[in-house]
Amino acid sequence: MHVFSSMQFRSLINYNDDGYILNSLLDIGAGDGSTTMNMKEFFNQVFVTEMAPPMKKQLVQKGFT
């Protein structure tokens, strides 16, 4: 499922290229992590939650905590 791209997220949070990185992101119900992947470059730390075992496995394989 496509929610937004990295560029769309950048616009949504009004991010500029001054090098400032946001602190933390918590993605509740992260699914397979594809949307989270689009947001992770803007944060120092990324945490995810997910109930479905197959999705949890995919999140771990992608390196999410």
NULUM-135450 format. One record per residue: y, z, x of N, C-alpha, C, CB in turn; residue in three letters. Coordinates in steps of 0.2 Angstrom, whole numbers, plus 2048, in hexadecimal, padded with zeros to 3 digits. Last residue first. Glycine has a CB too. Layout:
YZXYZXYZXYZXala/...
end
This chain:
7F884B8427F68528427F685483A7FA856846thr/7F283A8477F683F8437F38468437F783C83Cphe/7EA83084D7ED8358517F283A84D7F1832856gly/7E28288467E98258487ED82A84B7ED823841lys/7D78308437D682A8477DD82784A7D2824844gln/7DD8388397DB83B8407DA8358457D483F83Fval/7DF82F82F7E58328327E38358397E783882Dleu/7D182B82C7D682682F7DC8298327D8821829gln/7CD8388277CA83582D7CE8308307C383282Blys/7D583981C7D683E8217D383B8287D284581Flys/7CF82F8147D682E8177D783381C7DB82F811met/7C28348117C382E8157CA82D8187C1828811pro/7C684180A7C38418117C383A8157BC842810pro/7D68448037D083F8037CD83F80A7D2838800ala/7E184B8057DB84E8027D584A8037DD8507FBmet/7ED84E8127EA84980E7E384C80B7E8843812glu/7FC84F81C7F78528177F484D8137FA858813thr/80384E82C80184B8267FC8508227FE844827val/81184F83780C85283480A84F82D80D85A833phe/81A84B84681884883F81184C83D81684183Fval/82884D85082185084D82084D84782185784Dgln/83384585283084985882984B85683484F85Aasn/83683684983583D84983283F85083183F843phe/83682884883D82B84783C83384884082A841phe/82A82384982E82284F83582684E82F81A84Fglu/82482583C82382A84282782984881C829844lys/82581C83282A82283282A82683982A82682Dmet/81A81483282181183282681683382280D82Basn/81081D83181081983781781683880B814838met/81082082481282582981482282F80D82B829thr/80A81581E81281681D81481B822813819816thr/7FD8178238018118248088128237FE80B820ser/7F58228207FA8238257FE81D8267F782582Bgly/7ED8228157EA82081C7EF8208217E781981Basp/7F483080E7EF82A80D7EC8288147F382480Agly/7FD83B80E7FE8358127F982F8117FE838819ala/8018468077FD8418037FE83B8077FF8407FCgly/81084980E80B84C80A80784780680E851805ile/81684981E81484481980E84781481183E81Casp/82385082681C85282381B84D81D81D859820leu/82B84F83582984C82F82384E82C829844830leu/83885683F83185683D83185283682F85D83Bser/84585184684085684983985484684385C847asn/84B84084B84B84684684584A84884984383Fleu/85483B85A84E83B85684D84185184783B85Bile/86183185F85F83785C85983785886583A858tyr/86582586486082886885D82F86586282986Fgly/86D81E85C87082286186B82686587582785Easp/86B81485286881385886B81885E86780C85Basp/86A81C84286D81884786A81884D875819848asn/86481D83186381E83886781A83D85B81E83Atyr/86481F82386A81D82786A81F82E870821824asn/85882081D85B826820861825824855829824ile/85781281985681881485981E81784F819812leu/85680B82585C80A82185C81081C85B80481Dser/84A81082A85081182E85681082A85080B834arg/84280B82084381282184981482583C815824phe/8437FD82384580081C84680781D8407FE817gln/83D7FD8308447FB82F8477FD8288457F382Fmet/83080182D83480583183C803830832804839ser/82E7FD81B82D7FC82283180182682F7F5824ser/82680580D82B80381182A802818831808810phe/81980480681F80880382580580681E80F804val/80B7FB8038117FB8078167FF8038137F4808his/7FA8008048008008008068008048008067FBmet/
end
